[in-house]
Amino acid sequence: MQSKNIVIGIEGMVASGKTSICKEMLKLIPNSIFIDGGNIYRGISLALAKNNINIYEKSNTEAVDPLKLMQMLKVEFKIENNITEIYIDSNKIEESDIQDAKNSMNVSKMASNNNNQSLYNFAKTIIDNYRKQYNIIVSARDLVSLYPDMDLHVYVTASLEERIKRRYKQYNGIYSMDKIKEMIEERDMIHEKAGFNKTCKNTILVDVTDCTSAQESAMKILNKAKEDVFK
């Protein structure tokens, strides 16, 4: 018997504001938690860097097993205050470290290189277990393959110009606009080649280019969902 709790999957373009949107949706959906699959990957990537282990030059056909890496590198995730938090060797990692530009690029490479179904099985088990008690908001790549039982799948889009501006602000001017454009386009290409941009019958496409805040974006998503899916 399927749980009465729902699962909403959020994915989309690089720097379209997915993480901020998910955190705002927590405020709008009662009894919900946010599972950030991207941050779990980022935790693994950061731990690899701290241990001077380089896996990013491997062939695209060679799978990387994130589960074994998590155990080896002592990476854990915990749900605290309804949000995924990452620990490395029992030390909580700050969001600014996880979201670092180099780390984010490495995550895209690692995710696109990984073709091991064990990760999807692991993730599905986590979601199913938490779903017994909570509504789930999950953000990750290739959600249609990872968790096809989503009640709603949201693909967030925004113009390249807007995504560059948002990422420039996030990085506090550390990188030039041109450098950020280059990084975003490279990650877009990696994701496209990996086939991450899948849709399903419960997918809605939401352009947040004109939204002035994550709260406005979250409201736009929920309003469109009520019109198109939760009728």
Disulfide bonds with the S-S distance in Angstrom:
none
